[in-house]
Amino acid sequence: MLEDQIISEDQIISEDQIISEDQLDLLHIIEKDGEASQRLISKTTGFSIGKVNYCLKQLLDIGFIKINNFKNSKNKLGYRYILTPRGIRKKTAITKQFILKKKQEYDKLNSYINS
């Protein structure tokens, strides 16, 4: 149940799903380049390869992405990460929610500075 879960500051709630800002970053990267390897994603984000793998598995488990093997690839480890229609909708909604949250934080800090 959602009520029983502890929500940390870097997590974002979207209906019944909780994802981290890191997972949101991965959704944006996958949307730009679904053929990026975990190594490239790791280099781009600064996350360890293990963290990238863990986040991708979580996004797969909640249905935000699907993973396809390159059928004709000589690299048998080649994968393509694809946002599902649900993943696209959620990414957009969560991004809007994230921007609103950051704007509220900015406004609050700005009011402290100007008081």
C-alpha positions as MATLAB code, in Angstrom:
seq = 'MLEDQIISEDQIISEDQIISEDQLDLLHIIEKDGEASQRLISKTTGFSIGKVNYCLKQLLDIGFIKINNFKNSKNKLGYRYILTPRGIRKKTAITKQFILKKKQEYDKLNSYINS';
ca = [
       0.000    0.000    0.000;
       1.169    3.495   -0.795;
       0.339    4.765    2.689;
       2.773    2.282    4.234;
       5.739    3.400    2.130;
       8.229    5.990    3.279;
       8.712    8.597    0.571;
      12.131   10.203    0.405;
      12.767   13.713   -0.892;
      14.141   12.481   -4.235;
      11.112   10.326   -5.017;
       8.092   11.389   -7.029;
       4.628    9.908   -6.635;
       2.480    9.294   -9.684;
      -0.821    7.711   -8.771;
       0.174    4.268   -7.479;
       3.801    4.438   -8.651;
       6.782    5.958   -6.891;
       9.862    6.618   -8.943;
      13.083    8.398   -8.108;
      14.516   11.437   -9.851;
      17.226    9.065  -11.119;
      14.619    6.891  -12.826;
      13.018   10.003  -14.308;
      16.445   10.951  -15.714;
      16.691    7.497  -17.318;
      13.250    7.897  -18.902;
      14.407   11.129  -20.555;
      17.646    9.514  -21.773;
      15.787    6.494  -23.160;
      13.362    8.782  -24.972;
      16.310   10.548  -26.658;
      18.341    7.410  -27.430;
      16.748    4.024  -26.845;
      19.842    2.287  -28.219;
      22.194    3.773  -25.625;
      24.058    1.044  -23.758;
      24.020    0.835  -19.988;
      27.679    1.875  -20.099;
      26.835    5.017  -22.096;
      23.880    5.807  -19.826;
      26.209    5.363  -16.851;
      28.744    7.746  -18.359;
      26.044   10.318  -19.245;
      24.388   10.291  -15.825;
      27.377    9.618  -13.591;
      25.549    6.596  -12.138;
      27.328    3.293  -11.690;
      26.460    0.599  -14.234;
      24.885   -1.370  -11.392;
      22.614    1.558  -10.515;
      21.626    1.994  -14.167;
      20.823   -1.722  -14.402;
      18.804   -1.603  -11.162;
      16.811    1.471  -12.274;
      16.119   -0.022  -15.705;
      14.832   -3.236  -14.111;
      12.508   -1.217  -11.868;
      11.185    0.769  -14.835;
      10.647   -2.506  -16.698;
       8.827   -4.041  -13.713;
       6.366   -1.144  -13.450;
       5.742   -1.139  -17.202;
       7.309    2.219  -18.097;
       9.806    0.662  -20.532;
      10.229   -2.499  -22.531;
      13.490   -4.011  -23.680;
      14.147   -5.554  -27.084;
      17.246   -7.420  -28.221;
      18.809   -6.314  -31.461;
      17.848   -9.272  -33.622;
      20.536   -8.799  -36.255;
      23.189   -7.434  -33.932;
      26.599   -9.090  -33.820;
      26.731   -7.780  -30.260;
      24.542  -10.298  -28.444;
      24.359   -7.934  -25.474;
      22.784   -5.199  -27.618;
      19.459   -3.977  -26.295;
      17.017   -1.270  -27.244;
      15.081    0.430  -24.464;
      11.639    1.647  -25.505;
       9.239    3.798  -23.541;
       5.818    2.184  -23.419;
       2.745    4.343  -24.067;
       2.165    4.231  -20.317;
       5.788    5.233  -19.738;
       5.419    8.210  -22.067;
       2.270    9.411  -20.307;
       3.785    8.937  -16.855;
       7.083   10.588  -17.830;
       5.220   13.668  -18.980;
       3.014   13.820  -15.886;
       5.896   13.168  -13.502;
       8.100   15.754  -15.229;
       5.358   18.367  -14.827;
       4.975   17.377  -11.166;
       8.746   17.579  -10.656;
       8.934   21.055  -12.226;
       6.067   22.268  -10.035;
       7.776   20.864   -6.926;
      11.084   22.565   -7.812;
       9.306   25.870   -8.520;
       7.609   25.705   -5.110;
      10.984   25.021   -3.466;
      12.503   27.962   -5.348;
       9.654   30.296   -4.340;
       9.986   29.229   -0.704;
      13.761   29.786   -0.676;
      13.331   33.084   -2.487;
      10.844   34.246    0.170;
      13.391   33.409    2.911;
      16.069   35.422    1.129;
      13.805   38.428    0.532;
      12.330   38.577    4.048;
];
